[in-house]
Amino acid sequence: LSHMVMVSVMSMTPVHMKDHGATLVLVGFTISLHIAGMYAFSPVFGWLSDRIGKLPTILLGQGVLVIALLVSGFGSEDQTFIGIGLFLIGLGWSAATVSGSAMLAETVPLDQKTNVQGVSDMMMMLAGAFGGAVAGNILALVKFVGLNLASLVPVVIVVLATAVISSRPTIFIEIAVISAISSTKPSSTRLTLMPSAWASSSCTDMAIRSRHRKPRISSTAAPPT
């Protein structure tokens, strides 16, 4: 959802700036600031995720997104405020994406890590595509300030989802694992995983057990030499 917010506002920013008389140089500089915010501080948010935790870093990213959307929305007539807002949107996206990816990588069982990561990336890209598709209509209806305010809705959803994860850390990972297994296993061998079973045995526990599983030793005696 943070990706949806980022794509929605970023894709319509050049249109809005051009309509308000900004030069292509200024538009390009603003998008460059946005890209810098997205990637330049990724190592910082990775370190912060390890330092204070993944969920707090995700919440930090949502807080930055709220500030960014308010700055670029209510400052929509000022190119400077738009530039600051786009830079902050990049920072908020980076914090949420880096910490979310780290949490996914350390929680999913090893044998399902690739499948779940694929499902996660697909959902992320589909959310961005949806945000970009509807952003133009929202801009036409309620202008740039309305687009920024509308983008606050996914941020609120992420905050609520984070609260749910805090009470049950593996709930969304469980759903992703079940989806990945259902999409990759044949119907004759597909596993039936009930949420109640996952509640008592988390994905992390399964991964730990698989790492410490003792290898089987063949009982067949070696032929004499």
Secondary structure, DSSP 8 states (H G I E B T S, - for coil): -HHHHHHHHHHHHHHHHHHTT--HHHHHHHHHHHHHHHHTTHHHHHHHHHHH-HHHHHHHHHHHHHHHHHHHHHTTT-HHHHHHHHHHHHHHHHHHHHHHHHHHHHHS-GGGHHHHHHHHHHHHHHHHHHHHHHHHHHHHHHHHHHHHHHTHHHHHHHHHHHHHHHHSTTHHHHHHHHHHHHHHS-TTT-----HHHHHHS-HHHHHHHHHT-------S-----
